[in-house]
């Protein structure tokens, strides 16, 4: 099997949720990190750290969907009451103190941008190619398994992208620009689902997205350091439990709706 390396300075991406940001700031990304699937939350069969481009958005989507399903299953009655309150009092924040503990378990999707600090061996993503085709895996599918003892240091993570986060005022009117921007952000994750599910090529999907929206990442971004993370988690959408759960619901609904249009099953 020929060895394929990405050169130092290469930019790669890694998808996860907000619950993992502080642990990764402290410890980097471990070699035991896995890319989740959708149906059974099974890890990818390829060992190593799964990196990619559009597939990083697939990973963020899968991680988010699995987290959302677990949170709602563990707190069925409270979440049912929360959803009912959202539907009956549109644009009003439910006053439910019991949401605080639930929100602390809730992660929203993020994609990390990483600049490799040294040459790194990459193995093939066997979802797309056979074991010995690492170069094809990266160049055609922009997905692979990074192999480095000690994983990816936190210092290599330069910034992270995240969707537009909403407040209750944003859902009180139809076709609110901020809500539409969040839906557009969600379309990137569904693009990742399309790459994984239909084996659509990422270049075609990203070129189409870029042509329509002028970008190939979530609309929001932040530097990856202690100060920036503190600022991010102090945004009202992250700090206020009901507002964080509102964003969980709106992102989930958009993913579900857009995935159904592509014939993709989320569970």
C-alpha positions as YAML, in Angstrom:
chain: A
units: angstrom
residues:
- id: 1
  name: UNK
  ca: [0.00, 0.00, 0.00]
- id: 2
  name: UNK
  ca: [1.49, 3.32, -1.08]
- id: 3
  name: UNK
  ca: [1.71, 5.99, 1.60]
- id: 4
  name: UNK
  ca: [-0.02, 9.31, 1.06]
- id: 5
  name: UNK
  ca: [0.91, 12.41, 3.04]
- id: 6
  name: UNK
  ca: [-0.64, 15.82, 3.43]
- id: 7
  name: UNK
  ca: [2.08, 18.46, 3.66]
- id: 8
  name: UNK
  ca: [2.59, 20.74, 6.62]
- id: 9
  name: UNK
  ca: [0.46, 23.84, 6.13]
- id: 10
  name: UNK
  ca: [-2.43, 21.90, 4.54]
- id: 11
  name: UNK
  ca: [-5.87, 23.01, 5.71]
- id: 12
  name: UNK
  ca: [-8.26, 20.26, 6.80]
- id: 13
  name: UNK
  ca: [-11.58, 20.24, 8.64]
- id: 14
  name: UNK
  ca: [-13.12, 18.21, 11.43]
- id: 15
  name: UNK
  ca: [-16.82, 18.17, 12.33]
- id: 16
  name: UNK
  ca: [-18.20, 17.84, 15.87]
- id: 17
  name: UNK
  ca: [-20.51, 19.66, 18.29]
- id: 18
  name: UNK
  ca: [-20.03, 22.53, 20.71]
- id: 19
  name: UNK
  ca: [-19.83, 20.14, 23.69]
- id: 20
  name: UNK
  ca: [-16.39, 19.05, 22.43]
- id: 21
  name: UNK
  ca: [-14.82, 22.49, 22.00]
- id: 22
  name: UNK
  ca: [-13.41, 23.01, 25.49]
- id: 23
  name: UNK
  ca: [-12.05, 19.44, 25.77]
- id: 24
  name: UNK
  ca: [-10.32, 19.91, 22.41]
- id: 25
  name: UNK
  ca: [-8.92, 23.28, 23.47]
- id: 26
  name: UNK
  ca: [-7.33, 21.53, 26.47]
- id: 27
  name: UNK
  ca: [-6.30, 18.25, 24.85]
- id: 28
  name: UNK
  ca: [-6.50, 18.56, 21.07]
- id: 29
  name: UNK
  ca: [-8.20, 15.87, 18.98]
- id: 30
  name: UNK
  ca: [-7.37, 12.35, 20.08]
- id: 31
  name: UNK
  ca: [-6.67, 9.47, 17.73]
- id: 32
  name: UNK
  ca: [-9.64, 7.76, 19.36]
- id: 33
  name: UNK
  ca: [-12.02, 10.40, 17.98]
- id: 34
  name: UNK
  ca: [-14.55, 8.83, 15.63]
- id: 35
  name: UNK
  ca: [-16.86, 10.04, 12.90]
- id: 36
  name: UNK
  ca: [-20.38, 9.09, 13.83]
- id: 37
  name: UNK
  ca: [-22.89, 7.48, 11.51]
- id: 38
  name: UNK
  ca: [-26.58, 8.32, 11.48]
- id: 39
  name: UNK
  ca: [-28.65, 5.17, 11.82]
- id: 40
  name: UNK
  ca: [-26.85, 3.44, 14.68]
- id: 41
  name: UNK
  ca: [-24.25, 6.01, 15.80]
- id: 42
  name: UNK
  ca: [-21.62, 3.51, 14.69]
- id: 43
  name: UNK
  ca: [-18.08, 4.78, 14.24]
- id: 44
  name: UNK
  ca: [-16.41, 4.73, 10.88]
- id: 45
  name: UNK
  ca: [-14.47, 1.53, 10.23]
- id: 46
  name: UNK
  ca: [-11.34, 3.46, 9.29]
- id: 47
  name: UNK
  ca: [-9.01, 4.00, 12.30]
- id: 48
  name: UNK
  ca: [-7.60, 7.46, 12.95]
- id: 49
  name: UNK
  ca: [-9.00, 11.02, 12.92]
- id: 50
  name: UNK
  ca: [-11.50, 11.46, 10.10]
- id: 51
  name: UNK
  ca: [-10.78, 14.75, 8.36]
- id: 52
  name: UNK
  ca: [-12.33, 16.22, 5.27]
- id: 53
  name: UNK
  ca: [-14.06, 19.12, 3.62]
- id: 54
  name: UNK
  ca: [-17.77, 18.55, 3.01]
- id: 55
  name: UNK
  ca: [-17.53, 15.30, 4.98]
- id: 56
  name: UNK
  ca: [-16.61, 17.40, 8.01]
- id: 57
  name: UNK
  ca: [-20.10, 18.87, 7.69]
- id: 58
  name: UNK
  ca: [-21.48, 15.34, 7.48]
- id: 59
  name: UNK
  ca: [-19.64, 14.54, 10.72]
- id: 60
  name: UNK
  ca: [-21.00, 17.65, 12.44]
- id: 61
  name: UNK
  ca: [-24.50, 16.76, 11.23]
- id: 62
  name: UNK
  ca: [-24.30, 13.13, 12.39]
- id: 63
  name: UNK
  ca: [-22.85, 14.11, 15.77]
- id: 64
  name: UNK
  ca: [-25.56, 16.76, 16.20]
- id: 65
  name: UNK
  ca: [-28.39, 14.40, 15.19]
- id: 66
  name: UNK
  ca: [-27.18, 11.67, 17.53]
- id: 67
  name: UNK
  ca: [-26.86, 14.15, 20.40]
- id: 68
  name: UNK
  ca: [-30.30, 15.58, 19.69]
- id: 69
  name: UNK
  ca: [-31.88, 12.13, 19.64]
- id: 70
  name: UNK
  ca: [-30.20, 11.13, 22.90]
- id: 71
  name: UNK
  ca: [-31.21, 14.34, 24.70]
- id: 72
  name: UNK
  ca: [-34.82, 14.12, 23.57]
- id: 73
  name: UNK
  ca: [-35.06, 10.43, 24.48]
- id: 74
  name: UNK
  ca: [-33.63, 11.03, 27.96]
- id: 75
  name: UNK
  ca: [-35.98, 13.97, 28.66]
- id: 76
  name: UNK
  ca: [-39.09, 13.07, 26.67]
- id: 77
  name: UNK
  ca: [-41.73, 14.72, 28.85]
- id: 78
  name: UNK
  ca: [-39.90, 18.00, 29.36]
- id: 79
  name: UNK
  ca: [-38.94, 18.28, 25.67]
- id: 80
  name: UNK
  ca: [-42.51, 17.52, 24.62]
- id: 81
  name: UNK
  ca: [-43.72, 20.36, 26.86]
- id: 82
  name: UNK
  ca: [-41.03, 22.63, 25.42]
- id: 83
  name: UNK
  ca: [-42.04, 21.86, 21.82]
- id: 84
  name: UNK
  ca: [-45.70, 22.42, 22.70]
- id: 85
  name: UNK
  ca: [-44.85, 25.80, 24.21]
- id: 86
  name: UNK
  ca: [-42.95, 26.79, 21.07]
- id: 87
  name: UNK
  ca: [-45.94, 25.92, 18.89]
- id: 88
  name: UNK
  ca: [-48.59, 27.62, 21.00]
- id: 89
  name: UNK
  ca: [-46.68, 30.80, 21.89]
- id: 90
  name: UNK
  ca: [-44.76, 31.65, 18.74]
- id: 91
  name: UNK
  ca: [-41.89, 34.03, 19.39]
- id: 92
  name: UNK
  ca: [-42.20, 33.79, 23.18]
- id: 93
  name: UNK
  ca: [-39.53, 32.15, 25.31]
- id: 94
  name: UNK
  ca: [-40.91, 29.35, 27.50]
- id: 95
  name: UNK
  ca: [-40.25, 29.92, 31.19]
- id: 96
  name: UNK
  ca: [-39.08, 26.43, 32.13]
- id: 97
  name: UNK
  ca: [-36.26, 26.29, 34.73]
- id: 98
  name: UNK
  ca: [-35.92, 22.55, 34.14]
- id: 99
  name: UNK
  ca: [-34.40, 23.26, 30.73]
- id: 100
  name: UNK
  ca: [-31.09, 24.33, 32.26]
- id: 101
  name: UNK
  ca: [-29.74, 20.83, 32.88]
- id: 102
  name: UNK
  ca: [-30.95, 19.63, 29.48]
- id: 103
  name: UNK
  ca: [-29.29, 22.51, 27.65]
- id: 104
  name: UNK
  ca: [-25.95, 21.69, 29.28]
- id: 105
  name: UNK
  ca: [-26.08, 18.30, 27.49]
- id: 106
  name: UNK
  ca: [-27.02, 19.84, 24.14]
- id: 107
  name: UNK
  ca: [-24.39, 20.38, 21.46]
- id: 108
  name: UNK
  ca: [-24.82, 22.44, 18.30]
- id: 109
  name: UNK
  ca: [-22.89, 21.61, 15.11]
- id: 110
  name: UNK
  ca: [-19.46, 23.13, 14.48]
- id: 111
  name: UNK
  ca: [-16.64, 22.52, 12.00]
- id: 112
  name: UNK
  ca: [-13.02, 23.06, 13.04]
- id: 113
  name: UNK
  ca: [-10.45, 24.42, 10.59]
- id: 114
  name: UNK
  ca: [-7.03, 22.87, 11.17]
- id: 115
  name: UNK
  ca: [-3.66, 23.82, 9.70]
- id: 116
  name: UNK
  ca: [-1.31, 20.84, 9.82]
- id: 117
  name: UNK
  ca: [1.88, 21.65, 11.71]
- id: 118
  name: UNK
  ca: [3.85, 18.86, 10.03]
- id: 119
  name: UNK
  ca: [3.53, 16.34, 7.19]
- id: 120
  name: UNK
  ca: [0.86, 13.81, 8.15]
- id: 121
  name: UNK
  ca: [0.03, 10.37, 6.79]
- id: 122
  name: UNK
  ca: [-3.57, 9.97, 5.62]
- id: 123
  name: UNK
  ca: [-5.33, 6.65, 5.03]
- id: 124
  name: UNK
  ca: [-8.27, 6.16, 2.69]
- id: 125
  name: UNK
  ca: [-11.87, 6.73, 3.71]
- id: 126
  name: UNK
  ca: [-13.12, 3.26, 2.87]
- id: 127
  name: UNK
  ca: [-16.68, 4.55, 2.62]
- id: 128
  name: UNK
  ca: [-15.66, 5.82, -0.83]
- id: 129
  name: UNK
  ca: [-12.57, 3.88, -1.96]
- id: 130
  name: UNK
  ca: [-10.64, 0.73, -1.18]
- id: 131
  name: UNK
  ca: [-7.96, 0.55, 1.51]
- id: 132
  name: UNK
  ca: [-4.99, 1.28, -0.74]
- id: 133
  name: UNK
  ca: [-6.42, 4.38, -2.42]
- id: 134
  name: UNK
  ca: [-5.61, 7.12, 0.10]
- id: 135
  name: UNK
  ca: [-4.54, 9.66, -2.52]
- id: 136
  name: UNK
  ca: [-7.74, 9.14, -4.53]
- id: 137
  name: UNK
  ca: [-9.75, 9.32, -1.32]
- id: 138
  name: UNK
  ca: [-8.39, 12.76, -0.55]
- id: 139
  name: UNK
  ca: [-8.13, 14.25, -4.02]
- id: 140
  name: UNK
  ca: [-11.52, 13.09, -5.28]
- id: 141
  name: UNK
  ca: [-13.63, 12.75, -2.14]
- id: 142
  name: UNK
  ca: [-11.72, 15.15, 0.16]
- id: 143
  name: UNK
  ca: [-12.00, 12.68, 2.99]
- id: 144
  name: UNK
  ca: [-9.51, 10.52, 4.83]
- id: 145
  name: UNK
  ca: [-8.18, 9.25, 8.13]
- id: 146
  name: UNK
  ca: [-5.26, 11.21, 9.56]
- id: 147
  name: UNK
  ca: [-2.64, 9.09, 11.29]
- id: 148
  name: UNK
  ca: [-0.49, 10.81, 13.91]
- id: 149
  name: UNK
  ca: [0.63, 9.50, 17.27]
- id: 150
  name: UNK
  ca: [-0.75, 11.89, 19.85]
- id: 151
  name: UNK
  ca: [-3.54, 13.07, 17.56]
- id: 152
  name: UNK
  ca: [-4.02, 16.69, 16.47]
- id: 153
  name: UNK
  ca: [-2.64, 19.30, 18.92]
- id: 154
  name: UNK
  ca: [-4.95, 22.12, 19.94]
- id: 155
  name: UNK
  ca: [-2.43, 24.61, 18.53]
- id: 156
  name: UNK
  ca: [-3.17, 23.32, 15.02]
- id: 157
  name: UNK
  ca: [-6.86, 24.24, 15.35]
- id: 158
  name: UNK
  ca: [-7.10, 27.84, 14.15]
- id: 159
  name: UNK
  ca: [-10.82, 28.60, 14.02]
- id: 160
  name: UNK
  ca: [-14.25, 27.05, 13.95]
- id: 161
  name: UNK
  ca: [-17.36, 27.65, 11.87]
- id: 162
  name: UNK
  ca: [-20.89, 27.52, 13.24]
- id: 163
  name: UNK
  ca: [-24.44, 28.22, 11.97]
- id: 164
  name: UNK
  ca: [-26.30, 31.47, 12.46]
- id: 165
  name: UNK
  ca: [-27.83, 31.26, 15.94]
- id: 166
  name: UNK
  ca: [-31.36, 32.56, 16.49]
- id: 167
  name: UNK
  ca: [-33.25, 34.33, 19.24]
- id: 168
  name: UNK
  ca: [-36.96, 34.08, 19.90]
- id: 169
  name: UNK
  ca: [-37.55, 37.35, 18.06]
- id: 170
  name: UNK
  ca: [-36.18, 35.72, 14.91]
- id: 171
  name: UNK
  ca: [-38.92, 33.09, 14.76]
- id: 172
  name: UNK
  ca: [-41.80, 35.49, 15.40]
- id: 173
  name: UNK
  ca: [-42.00, 36.59, 11.75]
- id: 174
  name: UNK
  ca: [-42.10, 34.61, 8.52]
- id: 175
  name: UNK
  ca: [-38.98, 34.48, 6.32]
- id: 176
  name: UNK
  ca: [-36.81, 36.26, 8.86]
- id: 177
  name: UNK
  ca: [-33.37, 36.85, 7.26]
- id: 178
  name: UNK
  ca: [-31.52, 35.29, 10.21]
- id: 179
  name: UNK
  ca: [-33.73, 32.19, 10.08]
- id: 180
  name: UNK
  ca: [-33.12, 31.90, 6.34]
- id: 181
  name: UNK
  ca: [-29.38, 32.17, 6.95]
- id: 182
  name: UNK
  ca: [-29.52, 29.33, 9.47]
- id: 183
  name: UNK
  ca: [-31.43, 27.22, 6.93]
- id: 184
  name: UNK
  ca: [-28.72, 27.96, 4.37]
- id: 185
  name: UNK
  ca: [-26.08, 26.87, 6.88]
- id: 186
  name: UNK
  ca: [-28.02, 23.67, 7.47]
- id: 187
  name: UNK
  ca: [-27.96, 23.00, 3.72]
- id: 188
  name: UNK
  ca: [-24.18, 22.52, 4.01]
- id: 189
  name: UNK
  ca: [-24.69, 19.67, 6.45]
- id: 190
  name: UNK
  ca: [-27.26, 18.13, 4.15]
- id: 191
  name: UNK
  ca: [-24.67, 18.48, 1.39]
- id: 192
  name: UNK
  ca: [-22.46, 16.30, 3.55]
- id: 193
  name: UNK
  ca: [-25.31, 13.81, 3.87]
- id: 194
  name: UNK
  ca: [-25.67, 13.83, 0.08]
- id: 195
  name: UNK
  ca: [-21.96, 13.09, -0.36]
- id: 196
  name: UNK
  ca: [-22.13, 10.19, 2.08]
- id: 197
  name: UNK
  ca: [-25.56, 8.84, 1.11]
- id: 198
  name: UNK
  ca: [-25.68, 9.33, -2.66]
- id: 199
  name: UNK
  ca: [-21.90, 9.40, -3.22]
- id: 200
  name: UNK
  ca: [-22.23, 12.83, -4.87]
- id: 201
  name: UNK
  ca: [-18.83, 14.40, -5.48]
- id: 202
  name: UNK
  ca: [-18.00, 17.18, -3.01]
- id: 203
  name: UNK
  ca: [-16.57, 19.50, -5.68]
- id: 204
  name: UNK
  ca: [-19.88, 19.58, -7.53]
- id: 205
  name: UNK
  ca: [-21.88, 20.15, -4.36]
- id: 206
  name: UNK
  ca: [-19.59, 22.87, -3.01]
- id: 207
  name: UNK
  ca: [-19.30, 24.65, -6.36]
- id: 208
  name: UNK
  ca: [-23.09, 24.80, -6.60]
- id: 209
  name: UNK
  ca: [-23.36, 26.09, -3.03]
- id: 210
  name: UNK
  ca: [-20.61, 28.66, -3.58]
- id: 211
  name: UNK
  ca: [-22.24, 29.86, -6.79]
- id: 212
  name: UNK
  ca: [-25.53, 30.43, -4.99]
- id: 213
  name: UNK
  ca: [-24.32, 31.78, -1.63]
- id: 214
  name: UNK
  ca: [-20.73, 32.93, -2.17]
- id: 215
  name: UNK
  ca: [-19.21, 30.69, 0.53]
- id: 216
  name: UNK
  ca: [-18.46, 27.06, 1.33]
- id: 217
  name: UNK
  ca: [-18.61, 27.20, 5.14]
- id: 218
  name: UNK
  ca: [-21.11, 27.99, 7.87]
- id: 219
  name: UNK
  ca: [-21.88, 31.71, 7.89]
- id: 220
  name: UNK
  ca: [-20.36, 32.35, 11.33]
- id: 221
  name: UNK
  ca: [-16.84, 31.74, 12.60]
- id: 222
  name: UNK
  ca: [-14.64, 32.30, 15.63]
- id: 223
  name: UNK
  ca: [-10.98, 31.96, 16.46]
- id: 224
  name: UNK
  ca: [-10.09, 28.89, 18.50]
- id: 225
  name: UNK
  ca: [-8.56, 30.12, 21.74]
- id: 226
  name: UNK
  ca: [-9.59, 30.56, 25.37]
- id: 227
  name: UNK
  ca: [-10.85, 34.12, 24.98]
- id: 228
  name: UNK
  ca: [-12.81, 33.42, 21.80]
- id: 229
  name: UNK
  ca: [-14.43, 30.30, 23.24]
- id: 230
  name: UNK
  ca: [-15.49, 32.19, 26.34]
- id: 231
  name: UNK
  ca: [-17.02, 34.88, 24.13]
- id: 232
  name: UNK
  ca: [-18.80, 32.25, 22.04]
- id: 233
  name: UNK
  ca: [-20.32, 30.44, 25.01]
- id: 234
  name: UNK
  ca: [-21.48, 33.79, 26.39]
- id: 235
  name: UNK
  ca: [-23.59, 34.46, 23.31]
- id: 236
  name: UNK
  ca: [-27.20, 34.49, 24.42]
- id: 237
  name: UNK
  ca: [-28.00, 31.59, 22.10]
- id: 238
  name: UNK
  ca: [-25.46, 29.45, 23.94]
- id: 239
  name: UNK
  ca: [-25.79, 30.86, 27.46]
- id: 240
  name: UNK
  ca: [-29.60, 30.87, 27.78]
- id: 241
  name: UNK
  ca: [-30.94, 27.29, 28.07]
- id: 242
  name: UNK
  ca: [-34.25, 27.88, 26.29]
- id: 243
  name: UNK
  ca: [-32.54, 29.72, 23.43]
- id: 244
  name: UNK
  ca: [-29.90, 27.01, 22.97]
- id: 245
  name: UNK
  ca: [-32.67, 24.41, 22.79]
- id: 246
  name: UNK
  ca: [-34.59, 26.61, 20.37]
- id: 247
  name: UNK
  ca: [-31.60, 26.51, 18.02]
- id: 248
  name: UNK
  ca: [-31.34, 22.77, 18.47]
- id: 249
  name: UNK
  ca: [-34.95, 22.46, 17.35]
- id: 250
  name: UNK
  ca: [-34.74, 24.84, 14.37]
- id: 251
  name: UNK
  ca: [-31.53, 23.27, 13.06]
- id: 252
  name: UNK
  ca: [-32.95, 19.77, 13.52]
- id: 253
  name: UNK
  ca: [-36.17, 20.67, 11.70]
- id: 254
  name: UNK
  ca: [-34.23, 22.13, 8.77]
- id: 255
  name: UNK
  ca: [-31.96, 19.07, 8.53]
- id: 256
  name: UNK
  ca: [-34.98, 16.76, 8.62]
- id: 257
  name: UNK
  ca: [-36.87, 18.74, 5.98]
- id: 258
  name: UNK
  ca: [-33.93, 19.13, 3.58]
- id: 259
  name: UNK
  ca: [-32.82, 15.51, 4.00]
- id: 260
  name: UNK
  ca: [-36.30, 14.24, 3.15]
- id: 261
  name: UNK
  ca: [-36.20, 16.19, -0.10]
- id: 262
  name: UNK
  ca: [-33.05, 14.20, -0.98]
- id: 263
  name: UNK
  ca: [-34.57, 10.88, 0.04]
- id: 264
  name: UNK
  ca: [-32.17, 10.58, 2.99]
- id: 265
  name: UNK
  ca: [-33.34, 8.83, 6.15]
- id: 266
  name: UNK
  ca: [-32.09, 10.26, 9.45]
- id: 267
  name: UNK
  ca: [-33.25, 7.35, 11.62]
...
